[in-house]
Amino acid sequence: MKSLKVELGSRSYDIVVGSDLVDSASDYLAGTPGKIVVVADETVDGLYGARLVKSLSRVGEVHRVLVPSTETAKSWSQAGEILGRLAELKLRRNDLIVTFGGGVASDLGGFVASVYQRGVALIHIPTTLLGQVDAAIGGKTGVNLPAGKNLAGTFYQPSRVLCDVSVLRSLPSRQFRSGMAEVIKYGLCYEQQILDTVQTQKAAIQSSDPEVMADLVARCAGIKARVVSADENDNSGRIILNYGHTFGHALEAAGGYELWLHGEAISLGMMFAANLARSMGLLDDDAVEVHRRAFDNVGLPVKGQFDSNAVVGAWSIDKKFLDGQRWVLLEGLQNPVVRSDVGPLNIEDALPAVRLSSPTRGVR
């Protein structure tokens, strides 16, 4: 069992990483809530919901609200349905919402918790690798709009995050690979040892070995905890966590949030960022190859088919826009920088490196 802390003064909270935490979740609740509403991914609920309810029922009256596991569930209508259900249950501000599932559950459930009665206590129990190393940590909530991903949302911190690595073994392989994109991101931007583990422990990672995965999850979660502690509201250093996300989020939006899983899109986004940095003289060929080899090693895409006009149009309203588009790039491995001087020619140079087809370029 490993415990990490997000240091935010009176709102500080622990991230607990270990096995079988679903069965011991009640041990990590502060106080005794009257009602507990579990906002659960419907697939995850079918696998582990009864176990979680059994644990939480030791300390409170448990209700479940199920949501689809697809990114399209992060909608105004779905948020409205959950809010209506909370009102029907007469949930109070001293009660508790627990999210149970991947990034969809934590983003959507966290958003609902932040606005219902202006804030209800919240705990995340992420069951995907993506959720455990990224989405459930740091307080970002989000609802998608047709124009882009997470364009509506709040900063609302949980009181605890429980990362049960034993449930990762039931993840579909595609979902697991998607989470590995964020793991690799931490290696490229912050810690070489993460890249080394991805390279040398391929079999253990593929089998979701609990010891290896607990170490990887704790390393990544620890990095995010430190970044969030220093920049909770994404005003400076936290933007680095968006490496590959400008392109990746745009790719997701252009595909209607159905063609690409988040990690697949972010994998292409980081490959695009690497080629963009090479075009600007920030990265050499060897560093770009490190990107390609890391993603290829876990079965993530390094090229894909997409309409560049649709992608460029989608990133034009990216949340990192501030007096011009800001790009997170690497000036050498583990040396992230934020640049606003990326030109159309740099973009045109980088696009072919990640595109399988060649639609009209049109990005000038």
C-alpha positions in Angstrom: 0.0 0.0 0.0 1.3 3.4 -0.9 0.0 6.8 0.1 0.7 10.1 -1.6 -0.6 13.5 -0.8 -1.9 16.4 -2.8 -0.8 19.4 -0.7 -3.5 22.1 -0.8 -3.6 23.4 2.8 -6.9 22.6 4.5 -8.1 20.8 1.3 -5.2 18.4 1.1 -6.0 14.8 0.4 -4.4 11.4 0.1 -4.1 9.2 -3.0 -3.9 5.6 -1.9 -2.5 3.0 -4.3 -2.8 -0.7 -3.6 -4.8 -3.9 -4.2 -8.3 -4.8 -3.1 -9.2 -1.3 -2.1 -12.7 -1.8 -3.5 -13.4 -4.2 -0.6 -12.0 -1.8 2.0 -13.3 1.5 0.7 -15.3 2.2 3.9 -12.0 2.3 5.8 -11.0 5.5 4.0 -14.1 7.5 4.5 -13.8 10.5 6.8 -16.8 10.8 9.2 -20.1 9.0 8.8 -22.1 10.3 5.8 -25.8 9.7 6.0 -26.2 8.9 2.3 -23.6 7.8 -0.2 -24.4 8.0 -3.9 -22.1 6.0 -6.2 -21.9 7.4 -9.7 -20.7 4.3 -11.5 -19.7 3.3 -14.9 -22.4 0.7 -15.8 -19.8 -1.9 -17.0 -17.6 -1.5 -13.9 -20.7 -1.7 -11.7 -21.5 -5.0 -13.2 -18.1 -6.3 -12.3 -17.4 -4.7 -8.9 -20.5 -2.8 -7.9 -21.8 -5.3 -5.4 -18.4 -5.5 -3.6 -18.2 -1.7 -3.3 -21.7 -1.4 -2.0 -21.0 -4.1 0.5 -18.0 -2.1 1.8 -19.7 1.3 1.8 -22.9 0.0 3.4 -20.9 -0.5 6.6 -20.9 3.3 7.1 -23.9 4.7 5.2 -27.0 4.3 3.1 -25.8 3.5 -0.4 -27.5 4.4 -3.7 -26.1 3.8 -7.2 -26.5 6.0 -10.3 -25.2 4.3 -13.4 -23.7 6.1 -16.5 -22.5 4.8 -19.8 -18.8 4.2 -20.1 -18.4 6.1 -23.4 -17.0 9.7 -23.7 -20.4 10.8 -25.2 -21.9 10.3 -21.7 -20.1 13.5 -20.6 -23.0 15.7 -21.7 -25.3 18.3 -20.3 -28.2 15.9 -20.5 -26.4 13.2 -18.6 -25.3 15.7 -15.9 -28.9 16.9 -15.7 -30.2 13.4 -15.2 -27.8 12.7 -12.4 -28.6 16.0 -10.7 -32.3 15.2 -10.9 -31.6 11.8 -9.3 -29.6 13.4 -6.4 -32.6 15.7 -5.7 -35.0 12.8 -5.7 -32.7 11.1 -3.2 -32.7 14.3 -1.1 -29.0 14.3 -0.9 -27.6 16.9 1.4 -24.3 18.8 1.5 -23.0 16.6 4.4 -23.6 13.4 2.4 -21.1 11.9 -0.1 -20.7 11.2 -3.8 -18.3 8.4 -4.8 -17.3 8.1 -8.5 -16.5 4.6 -9.6 -15.1 3.9 -13.1 -12.8 5.6 -15.5 -12.3 9.2 -16.5 -15.9 9.6 -17.7 -17.2 8.7 -14.2 -14.8 11.0 -12.4 -15.2 13.9 -14.8 -18.9 13.7 -14.9 -19.5 12.7 -11.2 -17.0 15.3 -10.1 -18.8 18.0 -12.0 -22.1 17.0 -10.6 -20.7 17.0 -7.0 -19.2 20.5 -7.6 -22.5 22.1 -8.6 -25.2 20.2 -6.6 -26.1 22.4 -3.6 -22.8 24.3 -4.5 -20.6 21.4 -3.5 -21.0 17.9 -2.0 -18.1 15.8 -0.5 -16.5 13.6 -3.2 -14.3 10.6 -3.3 -12.9 9.0 -6.5 -12.3 5.3 -7.0 -10.8 5.1 -10.5 -10.9 1.7 -12.1 -9.0 2.5 -15.3 -5.3 3.1 -15.7 -6.1 6.5 -17.2 -8.2 7.4 -14.2 -5.6 6.2 -11.7 -2.7 8.1 -13.1 -4.5 11.2 -14.4 -8.2 11.8 -14.6 -9.2 11.3 -11.0 -6.3 13.4 -9.5 -6.2 17.1 -9.4 -9.8 18.3 -9.2 -10.6 18.9 -12.9 -14.2 18.1 -13.8 -15.7 18.3 -17.2 -18.6 18.1 -19.6 -18.1 18.0 -23.3 -19.7 20.4 -25.8 -20.1 19.7 -29.5 -17.3 22.2 -30.2 -14.7 20.6 -27.9 -13.8 18.3 -25.0 -14.2 19.5 -21.4 -15.1 23.0 -22.5 -17.5 23.2 -19.5 -16.2 22.2 -16.1 -14.9 23.2 -12.7 -12.0 22.7 -10.4 -13.3 20.7 -7.5 -11.0 18.6 -5.3 -12.0 15.2 -3.9 -11.3 14.3 -0.3 -9.5 11.1 -1.3 -8.6 9.0 -4.3 -8.4 5.2 -4.0 -6.4 3.5 -6.8 -7.1 -0.3 -6.7 -4.6 -1.7 -9.2 -6.1 -5.2 -8.8 -9.1 -4.2 -10.9 -6.8 -3.3 -13.9 -6.7 -6.9 -14.8 -10.3 -6.8 -16.0 -9.8 -3.8 -18.3 -10.2 -4.5 -22.0 -6.8 -4.4 -23.6 -7.7 -1.4 -25.7 -8.7 0.6 -22.6 -5.5 -0.5 -20.8 -3.3 0.6 -23.7 -5.2 3.9 -23.7 -4.1 4.5 -20.1 -0.5 3.7 -20.9 -0.4 6.9 -23.1 -0.6 9.0 -19.9 2.0 6.8 -18.2 4.4 7.4 -21.1 3.6 11.1 -21.0 5.0 11.3 -17.4 8.1 9.5 -18.6 8.7 11.8 -21.6 8.0 14.9 -19.6 9.3 14.1 -16.1 11.0 10.8 -15.2 13.2 8.6 -17.4 12.7 5.6 -15.0 9.1 5.4 -16.1 10.2 5.0 -19.7 12.7 2.4 -18.7 10.0 0.4 -16.9 7.8 0.6 -19.9 10.6 -0.7 -22.0 11.9 -3.5 -19.7 8.7 -4.7 -18.1 6.6 -5.2 -21.1 5.2 -8.7 -20.1 4.5 -7.7 -16.5 2.7 -4.6 -17.7 0.6 -6.5 -20.3 -0.5 -8.9 -17.5 -1.2 -6.0 -15.1 1.2 -7.5 -12.6 0.1 -5.8 -9.3 3.6 -5.0 -8.0 4.8 -3.4 -11.3 1.5 -1.6 -11.8 1.4 -0.3 -8.3 4.9 1.1 -8.7 4.0 2.8 -12.1 0.7 4.2 -10.8 2.3 5.5 -7.7 5.1 7.2 -9.7 2.7 8.8 -12.1 0.2 9.8 -9.4 3.0 11.2 -7.3 4.2 13.4 -10.2 0.6 14.7 -10.7 0.2 15.3 -7.0 3.3 17.5 -6.9 2.3 19.4 -10.0 -1.3 20.0 -8.7 0.0 21.1 -5.3 2.1 23.8 -7.0 -0.5 24.9 -9.5 -4.0 23.8 -8.6 -5.9 26.0 -11.1 -3.7 25.4 -14.2 -2.2 28.9 -14.3 1.4 27.9 -15.0 3.3 24.6 -14.4 0.2 22.3 -14.6 -0.1 23.1 -18.3 2.8 20.7 -18.8 0.4 17.8 -18.1 -1.3 18.7 -21.3 1.6 17.4 -23.4 0.0 16.1 -26.6 -3.5 17.1 -25.5 -4.0 20.1 -27.9 -3.8 17.8 -30.9 -5.3 14.8 -29.0 -8.4 16.6 -27.7 -9.0 18.1 -31.2 -8.7 14.7 -32.7 -11.3 13.3 -30.2 -13.7 16.2 -31.0 -13.3 15.9 -34.8 -14.2 12.2 -34.4 -17.3 12.9 -32.4 -15.7 11.3 -29.3 -16.4 7.9 -30.8 -13.5 7.1 -33.2 -10.6 7.5 -30.7 -10.1 6.5 -27.1 -8.5 9.3 -25.2 -5.1 7.6 -24.9 -5.0 6.7 -28.6 -5.7 10.4 -29.5 -3.1 11.6 -27.0 -0.5 9.1 -28.3 -0.9 10.7 -31.7 -0.9 14.1 -30.1 2.5 13.5 -28.4 3.9 12.2 -31.7 2.6 15.3 -33.4 4.2 17.5 -30.6 7.5 15.6 -31.0 7.5 16.2 -34.7 6.5 19.9 -34.2 9.4 20.3 -31.8 11.8 18.7 -34.3 10.5 21.1 -36.9 11.4 24.0 -34.6 14.8 22.6 -33.7 13.9 21.6 -30.2 14.1 17.9 -30.5 16.5 15.6 -32.5 15.6 12.5 -34.4 16.7 10.2 -31.6 14.2 11.9 -29.2 11.4 11.5 -31.7 12.3 7.9 -32.1 12.1 7.5 -28.3 8.4 8.6 -28.5 7.7 6.3 -31.4 9.3 3.3 -29.7 7.5 3.9 -26.4 4.1 4.0 -27.9 4.7 1.2 -30.4 6.0 -1.0 -27.5 2.6 -0.9 -25.8 0.5 -1.0 -29.0 -0.5 2.6 -29.2 -0.9 4.3 -32.6 1.9 6.6 -33.9 0.0 7.5 -37.1 -3.7 7.7 -38.0 -6.3 8.8 -40.5 -7.9 12.1 -39.8 -9.0 15.3 -41.6 -6.4 17.9 -40.7 -8.9 20.8 -41.4 -11.3 19.4 -38.8 -8.5 18.9 -36.2 -7.0 22.3 -36.7 -10.5 23.8 -36.4 -11.1 22.0 -33.2 -7.9 23.1 -31.5 -8.6 26.7 -32.3 -10.8 26.9 -29.2 -8.4 24.9 -27.0 -8.5 26.0 -23.3 -4.7 26.7 -23.3 -5.3 29.6 -25.8 -4.0 32.8 -24.2 -3.0 35.7 -26.6 -2.3 32.9 -29.1 -2.2 29.1 -29.1 0.1 27.8 -26.4 1.9 24.5 -27.2 3.5 22.1 -24.7 6.7 20.9 -26.4 9.9 19.2 -25.3 13.2 20.9 -25.6 14.9 17.5 -25.0 13.4 14.6 -23.1 12.2 15.5 -19.6 12.5 19.2 -20.4 9.0 20.5 -21.2 8.5 24.1 -22.3 5.5 26.1 -23.3 5.7 27.9 -26.7 3.4 30.4 -28.4 5.6 30.9 -31.5 4.5 27.8 -33.5 3.9 28.8 -37.1 1.7 27.4 -39.8 4.8 26.0 -41.6 5.8 24.1 -38.5 2.3 22.6 -38.3 2.4 21.6 -42.0 5.8 20.0 -41.5 4.6 17.9 -38.5 1.2 16.8 -39.8 2.4 14.3 -42.5 4.5 12.5 -39.9 1.4 11.4 -38.0 -1.2 11.1 -40.8 -1.7 7.9 -42.8 -3.9 9.6 -45.4 -3.3 13.0 -47.0 -6.5 15.1 -47.0 -6.3 18.7 -48.1 -3.7 20.5 -45.9 -5.3 23.9 -45.6 -3.8 24.9 -42.2 -2.3 28.3 -43.3 
